[in-house]
Amino acid sequence: ATGALHPAALLLYAGGVFQTAGDKPANYVARWDGVAWNPMGEGMNYAGYVQALAVDLGGRLYAGGAFTTAGGVAASRVARWSVTTSSWNALSEGDGLNGAVASLVTTQNGALFAGGSFTTAGAIASRYSAQWEPTTLSWRPLGSGMNFPVRALAATSDDLLYAAGEFTMAGGTEAFYVAQWNGIRWQPLGVGTDNPVDDLAIDQPGLLYAAGPFT
């Protein structure tokens, strides 16, 4: 399961493998308004679980996972919820991501990043990580990406991006299970960890925390 908070309204979004929320049908994603759970359109297609949610500073909700349709509309693994029309929309026409999304994060400058088990984004080679460009309505790779899937992403207030997962290489450089993207290239964080990292979090001062089966 995953969750996200709307930055202004008192709304909580939840995603996962469920098909009901409260006593209402809700296919893999739902909204809590402080009183009750509410479905979000038709949700995602059968067995198209939601694994990642992110809300940007404008209050736009993004969902990622294994789904190929959202609200009955073709949306390959990533979709955006429109508050004005109460409907799901694909980020762009044509190809989305070719594998499941495990994590989404938005930054202060409005960028959206995705990490997961995909190897193409918008039909462009993008190994396990990608950035959505809202101005051009297109995906772009983050360097040469990783050699194995990304499980978690986190971003600082000054737009540094961190990725973690199963990889041992990032951007062609050794980076054991965790790495930093500075907008130009991937960099290792010391010697990394001795096993994969499942989750990342950043606190207010900007300290990074990692959790997983490493010792």
Backbone as a ProteinNet text record, in pm:
[ID]
protein_1_A
[PRIMARY]
ATGALHPAALLLYAGGVFQTAGDKPANYVARWDGVAWNPMGEGMNYAGYVQALAVDLGGRLYAGGAFTTAGGVAASRVARWSVTTSSWNALSEGDGLNGAVASLVTTQNGALFAGGSFTTAGAIASRYSAQWEPTTLSWRPLGSGMNFPVRALAATSDDLLYAAGEFTMAGGTEAFYVAQWNGIRWQPLGVGTDNPVDDLAIDQPGLLYAAGPFT
[TERTIARY]
83.3	0	87.2	29.7	101	2.9	53.1	-34.7	28.8	-55.5	-7.8	-106.9	-57	-140.2	-147.8	-267.6	-284.3	-224.5	-141.9	-71.9	-161	-278.5	-365.1	-493.6	-562.7	-688.9	-662	-757.9	-744.8	-789.2	-707.7	-737.8	-622.2	-657.7	-559.8	-590.6	-488.6	-504.1	-434.1	-496.2	-438.5	-442.5	-337.3	-333.1	-279.7	-313.5	-267.2	-332.3	-363.5	-423.8	-570.7	-629	-767.9	-866.8	-990.1	-1098	-1220.5	-1213	-1314.6	-1244.3	-1305.9	-1255.9	-1375.8	-1372.3	-1494.6	-1592.1	-1709.6	-1807.5	-1835.3	-1739.1	-1761.2	-1659.9	-1703.7	-1608	-1503.5	-1378.4	-1269.4	-1152.3	-1132.1	-1031.6	-890.4	-825.3	-683.3	-642.7	-735.5	-703.1	-829.5	-812.9	-928.3	-885.9	-984.6	-960.5	-1036.7	-969.5	-1031.2	-1052.7	-1176.1	-1206.3	-1219.1	-1177.5	-1188	-1307	-1400.3	-1521.4	-1539.4	-1515.7	-1540.6	-1444.7	-1431.4	-1355.2	-1441.5	-1380.2	-1450.9	-1371.4	-1439.3	-1368.5	-1322	-1224.4	-1173	-1198.9	-1317.1	-1359.6	-1370.7	-1334.9	-1337.6	-1211.8	-1116.5	-989.7	-910.5	-827.9	-739.8	-795.3	-739.3	-791.1	-758.5	-825.9	-814.8	-669.3	-635.6	-499.4	-397.4	-444.8	-352.7	-327	-265.8	-248.5	-173.7	-197.4	-127.9	-19.2	103.5	216.3	278.3	246.9	309.7	211	215	135.8	224.2	199.7	272.5	182	186.6	110.3	209.1	194.6	286	234.8	308.8	274	144.5	103.7	-22.6	-140.8	-116.1	-224.3	-259.3	-180.9	-207.7	-158	-243.9	-209.9	-163.9	-51	0.4	-1.7	-39.7	-41.1	44.9	116.1	198	179.7	203	189	200.2	117.5	121.6	6.8	-79.8	-199.1	-166	-259.1	-247.2	-365	-469.4	-577.1	-610.1	-652	-694.4	-823.3	-930.3	-1059	-1110.3	-1071.2	-1114.1	-1034.3	-934.2	-852.1	-714.3	-659.8	-526.7	-424.8	-354	-252.3	-151.9	-38.5	57.1	144.7	97.4	170.9	177.4	141.7	136.1	14.9	-56.4	-172.8	-183.3	-256.9	-278.3	-427.3	-463.1	-602.4	-635.7	-744.7	-791.4	-900.2	-875.4	-974.9	-1092.7	-1067	-1173.9	-1273.8	-1226.3	-1315.9	-1341.7	-1275.2	-1286.7	-1264	-1151.7	-1122.1	-971.6	-935.8	-795.8	-755	-630.1	-576.8	-437.4	-408.4	-271.5	-184.9	-54.1	33.7	55.1	51.5	68.7	6.4	-17.6	-65.8	49.5	15.5	119.3	178.9	304.5	371.5	395.1	368.2	403.8	527.3	517.6	628.2	600.2	703.5	683.8	693.9	703.5	708.2	651	629.7	562.6	643.4	570.7	630.3	624	738.4	744.4	743.3	787.3	796	780.5	715.1	702.4	739.9	799.6	828.5	823.6	770.3	771.8	869.3	925.7	1022.2	965.8	1039.9	995.2	976.8	1053.8	1041.8	934.4	857.6	745.3	775.9	900.3	936.2	876.6	846.5	798.2	898.8	940.3	1033.4	965.8	1001.3	947.4	1061.6	1043	1138.8	1063.4	1121.8	1052	1126.4	1048.3	1106.9	1099.1	1064.8	1056.2	1195	1203.4	1328.3	1309.8	1184	1157.9	1051	1061.7	964.1	934.3	807.4	774.1	849.5	872.8	942.7	1091	1143.5	1285.8	1350.8	1468.1	1538.7	1558.9	1510.2	1517.8	1516.8	1633.3	1647.8	1617.3	1495.6	1450.5	1430.3	1456.1	1429.2	1403.2	1315.5	1282.4	1224	1229.6	1171.5	1066.5	951.8	844.1	863.1	859.8	873.9	735.8	669.5	534.3	528.3	638.3	637.3	636.5	705.7	711.9	622.6	556.2	469.6	544.3	663	744.3	829.1	872.2	963.1	1106.4	1198.5	1340.5	1415.2	1520.7	1596.9	1683.5	1723.7	1819.1	1954.8	2029.6	2156.1	2132	2220.3	2203.4	2126.2	2073.9	1991.6	2069.1	1997.5	2054.1	2064.7	2128.4	2138.9	2033.2	1960.8	1850.5	1744.5	1624.2	1512.7	1534	1461.6	1455.3	1330.8	1345.2	1232.8	1182.2	1269.3	1229.6	1298.3	1228.7	1282.4	1254.1	1338.4	1315.6	1384.3	1328.4	1385.3	1396.2	1503	1523.9	1454.9	1451	1387.5	1465.1	1593.1	1670.7	1683.8	1591.4	1572	1682	1756.2	1842.1	1754.9	1777.9	1698.6	1783.1	1723.4	1788.1	1706.7	1776.4	1711.9	1774.4	1691.8	1741.3	1668.3	1728.6	1663.6	1756.5	1750.7	1825.9	1953.9	1979.3	2089.9	2225.5	2329.7	2467.3	2545.8	2478.5	2537.4	2434.5	2479.6	2392.9	2470.2	2416.8	2487.6	2623.1	2638.4	2764.9	2869.9	2833.6	2925.9	2877.7	2969.1	2929.7	2857	2738.8	2659.5	2573.9	2614.4	2551.3	2420	2312	2174.1	2118.4	2200	2150	2240.4	2180.1	2256.9	2185.9	2261.7	2207.9	2215.2	2103.4	2099	2105.9	2206.4	2224.5	2171.7	2094.1	2040.8	2120.3	2241.8	2329.9	2375.3	2413.9	2467.3	2433.2	2445.5	2429.7	2561.7	2552.3	2670.1	2643.3	2744	2724.5	2721.4	2663.3	2665.5	2762.4	2887.5	2989.7	3000.6	3009.7	3017.8	2880.5	2775	2639.8	2608.2	2523	2482.5	2518.4	2503.8	2544.5	2428.8	2308.7	2191.6	2093.8	1992	1899.2	1831.9	1793.4	1722.5	1577.3	1484.1	1341.4	1274.6	1325.9	1255.9	1353.3	1314.6	1392.6	1301.6	1359	1285.5	1384.8	1337.9	1420.5	1348.5	1421	1357.5	1374.5	1322.1	1320.8	1460.7	1559.6	1695	1762.1	1702.7	1759.8	1841.8	1831.5	1901.9	1826.2	1901	1842.6	1845.8	1734.7	1723.8	1690.2	1747.8	1724.2	1687.8	1601.2	1560.2	1554.4	1584.9	1580.3	1650.3	1677.7	1736.2	1888.7	1948	2093.7	2135.2	2260.8	2315.6	2436.4
-118.8	0	124.3	234.5	360.8	471.5	588.3	699.7	832.5	936.9	1072.6	1170.8	1286.2	1392	1508.7	1565.4	1688.2	1801	1890.2	1991.7	2100.2	2123.6	2231.3	2177.8	2092.2	2037.3	1922.7	1897.2	1787.3	1657.9	1611.1	1490.2	1391.8	1266.5	1159.1	1064.7	1029.9	934.5	804.5	692.5	561.2	476.2	399.4	306.8	172.8	66.6	-66.7	-173.2	-287.3	-399.2	-418.1	-324.4	-335.6	-304.7	-351.1	-320.1	-260.4	-242.2	-165.9	-75.4	39.6	132.7	175.5	148.8	163.9	57.9	99.8	5.2	31.6	100.9	139.1	70.5	33.2	-20.1	86	47	140.2	57.8	59.4	-26.7	28	-13.4	5.8	147.6	241.5	377	442	522.6	585.8	714.8	797.4	926.6	933.3	975.1	996.5	1146.1	1188.6	1331.4	1379.1	1295.9	1330.9	1267.4	1217.3	1154.7	1014.1	998.2	869.1	848.8	721.2	686.7	705.9	752.2	774.1	714.5	648.3	598.9	715.3	689.5	790.7	741.2	778.5	728.2	577.3	514.8	369.2	305.3	387.7	332.8	271.2	172.8	110.3	-24.5	-76.1	-200.3	-319.4	-430	-550.8	-591.6	-619	-658.9	-550.4	-428.1	-317.2	-236.6	-298.6	-237.5	-104	-19.4	108.5	93.7	120.8	103.8	236.4	345	473.2	587	685.8	807.4	927.7	1039	1162.8	1280.8	1383.3	1506.1	1620.9	1699.8	1812.3	1936.1	2044.8	2165.7	2228.6	2195.1	2244.8	2157.9	2051.6	1963.5	1855.5	1840.6	1736.4	1602.1	1500.9	1366.7	1279.8	1211	1113.5	976.5	875.4	737.5	652.6	557.8	466.1	324.4	227.9	88.1	-4	-109.4	-208.7	-192.3	-95.1	-79.6	-33.8	-63.8	-16.1	71.8	76.8	173.3	236.4	361.8	434.8	507.8	477.8	538.6	499.9	380.3	334.5	391.8	475.5	538.4	471.9	445.8	387	475.6	417.3	490.4	387.4	380	272.9	301.3	250.9	248.6	382.1	493.8	623	699.4	765.4	845.7	964.9	1068	1188.6	1207.2	1241.6	1264.7	1412.4	1441.6	1578.8	1607.9	1704	1742.7	1812.2	1889.9	1965.8	1877.2	1769.1	1680.4	1549.1	1529.8	1404.3	1283	1286.1	1177.3	1156	1034.6	1000.4	1034.4	1074.6	1107	1047.8	998.9	958.4	1083.5	1069	1185.5	1230.3	1135.5	1169.3	1060.3	1092	991	898.1	776.6	683.8	605.8	572	481.7	547.5	471.6	513.5	439.3	369.4	290.3	142.6	65	-75.6	-171.6	-119.3	-201.5	-126.4	-197.2	-138.5	-25.1	71.7	182.5	150.2	158.3	129.6	255.6	368.4	491.9	612.6	716.8	845.3	954.8	1061.1	1175.9	1302.3	1410	1540	1630.3	1727.6	1818.7	1959.4	2047.6	2185.5	2258.5	2220.3	2287.5	2225.9	2130.1	2074.2	1951.2	1901.6	1782.6	1657.5	1558.7	1429.3	1322.5	1239.9	1131.1	999	897.4	763.1	663	563.9	454.2	323.1	217	88.7	-16.6	-105.6	-216.9	-196.6	-77.4	-47.4	-24.7	-43	-16.1	81	115.9	221.8	315.1	441.2	543.1	626.9	623.2	692.5	637.7	505.5	434.9	468.6	540.2	573.2	489	434.1	355.6	439.4	388.2	460.7	356.2	313.1	193.7	221.6	186	182.2	318.1	427.6	562.3	656.2	755.1	848.7	976	1082.2	1210.9	1251.2	1296.3	1346.7	1495.7	1538	1678.5	1734	1806.4	1855.7	1958	2030.5	2131.1	2068.1	1954.3	1887.1	1763.5	1732.7	1614.8	1488	1472.8	1358.2	1311.2	1184.8	1127.5	1143.3	1154.4	1152.3	1065.7	997.6	911.8	993.8	933.1	994.4	928.8	987	927.7	791.1	697.3	561	473.3	533.1	459.3	358.3	254.9	154.5	19	-75.8	-211.8	-306.1	-262.5	-339.7	-242.3	-290.9	-202.3	-109.5	1	99.9	71.6	71.9	47.7	175.1	275.8	394.7	518.6	632.4	763.2	861.1	962.5	1070.9	1194.9	1314.1	1439	1540.4	1620.6	1725	1853.5	1950.6	2079	2155.6	2122.7	2187.7	2098	2002	1923.2	1821.8	1779.2	1662.9	1538	1443.4	1321	1203.3	1119.5	997	877.1	772.3	648.8	532.1	430.6	310.6	190	73.7	-47.2	-164.8	-233.3	-358	-337.6	-218.4	-192.8	-187.6	-213.6	-198	-102.2	-54.9	43.8	152.3	277.9	391.1	484.8	507	591.9	538	406.4	345.5	343.8	388.7	392.9	298.4	233.6	148.9	230.7	184.2	250.5	141.5	94.9	-21.9	13.2	-4.1	-1.8	137.1	241.9	377.6	475.9	581.4	678.1	813	916.2	1052.7	1103.9	1164.7	1230.3	1380.5	1448.2	1592	1677.6	1615.8	1687	1663.3	1610.5	1585.1	1439.8	1387.3	1250.5	1184.7	1051.4	973	967.8	970.8	960.6	860.3	778.3	684.6	758.8	696.6	750.8	664.9	708.8	630.2	493.5	389	253	188.4	264.4	211.2	114.8	17.2	-82.8	-221.5	-322.4	-457	-541.2	-485.1	-552.1	-445.3	-485.3	-386.7	-297.8	-179.3	-81.5	-75.7	-85.7	-88.7	48.5	138.7	265.7	375.4	500	618.6	725.4	810.5	925.6	1036.9	1161.2	1278.7	1363.8	1404.6	1487.6	1635.7	1722.7	1866.5	1925.9	1885.8	1940.1	1884.9	1784.1	1729.3	1603.6	1540.2	1414.8	1300.2	1210	1096.8	972.4	899.3	773.9	662.6	545	428.5	309.1	224	102.9	-13.2	-133.4	-251.8	-368.2	-475.8	-597	-591.1	-472.7	-461.3	-463	-496.2	-496.2	-403.8
0	0	0	-46.2	-50	-19	14.9	47.8	12.8	5.4	-21	37.2	79.9	134.9	39.3	21	-54.5	27.3	-33	44.7	103.3	46.7	94.8	156.5	84.3	134.2	231.5	319.4	414.3	347.6	255	179.5	192.6	208.2	209.8	94.9	18	-91.1	-52.8	-87.4	-59.6	-184.9	-206.7	-319	-273.4	-344.3	-307.7	-392.6	-330.1	-402	-364	-292.2	-248	-360.4	-343.9	-438.2	-369.7	-238.7	-166.3	-66.3	-38.4	62.3	145.2	275.9	354.7	306.9	264.7	210	62.5	-6.1	-145.7	-237.7	-358.8	-455.7	-489.7	-487	-518.4	-569.7	-698.1	-760	-743.3	-633.4	-609.3	-568.7	-565.5	-522.5	-466	-359	-295.2	-226.5	-193.5	-129	3.5	110.3	240.7	259.6	283.3	294.7	438.7	532.6	673.3	741.4	660.5	713.6	659	528.5	464.1	347.7	308.3	188.4	65.7	-43.7	-169.6	-284.9	-380	-498.5	-584.8	-669.3	-761	-902.6	-954.3	-1083.7	-1080.8	-1189.7	-1198.5	-1141.7	-1096.5	-1050.3	-1163.2	-1131.2	-1229.2	-1274.7	-1384.7	-1440.7	-1352.3	-1378.4	-1296	-1276	-1151.2	-1112.1	-1142	-1167.8	-1195.3	-1070.8	-971.5	-841.1	-850.1	-749.4	-736.5	-630.4	-668.8	-578	-535.5	-607.4	-576.7	-598.3	-508.7	-520.8	-489.8	-557.8	-528.8	-561.1	-478.3	-500	-516.2	-623.9	-642.3	-568.5	-576	-501.9	-550.9	-672.9	-725.9	-687.9	-610.9	-567.9	-666.7	-774.1	-873.2	-820.7	-830.4	-783.2	-898.3	-878.1	-974.2	-909.2	-986.8	-939	-1030.7	-972	-1049.3	-999.2	-1084.7	-1044.8	-1163.6	-1162.4	-1269.1	-1368.3	-1347.9	-1431.2	-1573.2	-1663.5	-1801.6	-1842.1	-1757.5	-1777.1	-1642.4	-1646.7	-1527	-1562	-1487.9	-1519.8	-1656.4	-1704.7	-1836.2	-1951.1	-1921.5	-2025.3	-2026.5	-2144.2	-2153.1	-2083.4	-1987.1	-1911.3	-1862.4	-1928.6	-1904.1	-1782.5	-1665.9	-1538.9	-1465	-1529.6	-1460.6	-1509.7	-1415.8	-1452.3	-1358.3	-1401.9	-1322.7	-1298.4	-1175	-1137.2	-1153.3	-1224.3	-1241.5	-1140	-1051.1	-950.9	-1016.4	-1121.3	-1185.7	-1258.5	-1319.5	-1393.5	-1321.6	-1205.4	-1128.9	-1219.1	-1289.4	-1383.1	-1391.2	-1436.4	-1457.7	-1600.5	-1616.9	-1748.7	-1764.3	-1885.6	-1916.5	-1922.2	-1893.2	-1901	-2043.8	-2137.4	-2278	-2362.6	-2488.4	-2580.2	-2618.6	-2656.8	-2701.8	-2587.9	-2603.5	-2510	-2375	-2269	-2134.7	-2090.3	-1979	-1926.9	-1952.6	-1977.7	-2014.4	-1896.5	-1775.5	-1655.6	-1538.5	-1428.7	-1312.6	-1250.7	-1195.1	-1120.9	-972.2	-904.5	-761.5	-676.9	-734.8	-657.7	-749.5	-698.2	-765.7	-666.7	-715.9	-630.4	-714.9	-656.6	-721.6	-647.3	-719.1	-659.8	-651.6	-585.1	-566.5	-699.4	-800.7	-930.3	-1019.8	-964.4	-1039.1	-1119.5	-1113.3	-1189.8	-1125	-1206.8	-1161	-1200.2	-1102.3	-1127.2	-1095.4	-1173.9	-1153.4	-1144.5	-1057.1	-1047	-1042	-1094.4	-1093.4	-1170.7	-1235.4	-1309.5	-1460.4	-1505.4	-1649	-1709.4	-1840.3	-1912	-2028.1	-2057.6	-2154.3	-2097.6	-2131.5	-2091.8	-2214.9	-2260.1	-2383.8	-2503	-2505.6	-2614	-2620.4	-2520.3	-2515	-2406.2	-2432.6	-2332.1	-2207.3	-2096.2	-1969.6	-1859.1	-1820.3	-1737.8	-1591.1	-1553.7	-1414.4	-1348.3	-1418.7	-1366	-1481.9	-1459.6	-1567.4	-1509.1	-1587.6	-1549.6	-1651.3	-1601.1	-1686.8	-1708.6	-1836.1	-1872.5	-1907.7	-1815.8	-1844.4	-1956.6	-1981	-2087	-2226.2	-2241	-2371.1	-2375.5	-2263.1	-2253	-2295.9	-2238.6	-2277.4	-2158.8	-2167.8	-2069.4	-2116.3	-2021.9	-2057.4	-1957.3	-2001.4	-1911.4	-1817.3	-1707	-1615	-1640.2	-1729.4	-1770.3	-1830.7	-1803.1	-1853.7	-1756.5	-1648.1	-1554.8	-1472.5	-1427	-1338.1	-1407.8	-1340.4	-1395.6	-1338.9	-1236	-1178.9	-1125.9	-1093.8	-1061.2	-942	-947.5	-839.8	-755.7	-624.7	-534.8	-467.7	-450.9	-374.7	-428.9	-420.2	-456.6	-343	-330	-235.3	-290.1	-260.7	-311.1	-198.4	-201.6	-102.4	-146.6	-58	-89.8	-196.2	-215.6	-321.3	-444.5	-455.9	-577.8	-607.5	-506	-523.6	-515.2	-606	-609.8	-562.8	-477.8	-433.7	-481.3	-521.3	-563.9	-489.6	-463.4	-397.1	-452.3	-434.1	-483.6	-491.6	-606.8	-625.4	-705.7	-753.2	-845.9	-775.1	-854.1	-807.7	-897.6	-1004.9	-1094.5	-1120.6	-1122.3	-1155.8	-1246.7	-1366.6	-1462.5	-1502.2	-1502.9	-1542	-1433	-1311.4	-1198.6	-1089.5	-1020.4	-908.7	-802.7	-765.8	-662.5	-599.6	-484.2	-425.4	-355.6	-431.6	-382.8	-350.5	-356.8	-333.5	-407.3	-464.6	-542.7	-542.9	-579.8	-587.5	-731.4	-777.5	-908.7	-885.4	-942.2	-918.3	-1032.3	-1120.9	-1236.5	-1362.7	-1346	-1460.4	-1463.6	-1346.1	-1341.3	-1208.1	-1207.2	-1085.5	-1010.2	-875.6	-790.9	-679.2	-643.2	-532	-399.1	-297.6	-161.5	-80.3	-74	-7	-72.1	11.6	-40.8	-49	-19.7	-28.8	84.1	56.6	155.7	104.3	189.8	150.9	97	92.7	37.2	-12.1	-88.7	-143.9	-38.7	-83.2	-0.2	-46.1	49.4	17.9	22	107.2	124.6	162.1	128.9	159.9	219.8	305.4	358.2	385.8	372.6	400.4	503.7	609.8	711.8	678.5	763.6	736.7	718.2	800.6	777.1	651.2	588.4	467.1	485.4	602.7	624.9	557.5	494.9	422.8	509.7	510.3	584.1	486.1	509.1	424.5	510.8	457.3	528.5	430.6	480.5	396.6	463.5	388.6	447.2	461.3	452.2	466.8	614.3	638.4	774	787.2
[MASK]
+++++++++++++++++++++++++++++++++++++++++++++++++++++++++++++++++++++++++++++++++++++++++++++++++++++++++++++++++++++++++++++++++++++++++++++++++++++++++++++++++++++++++++++++++++++++++++++++++++++++++++++++++++++++

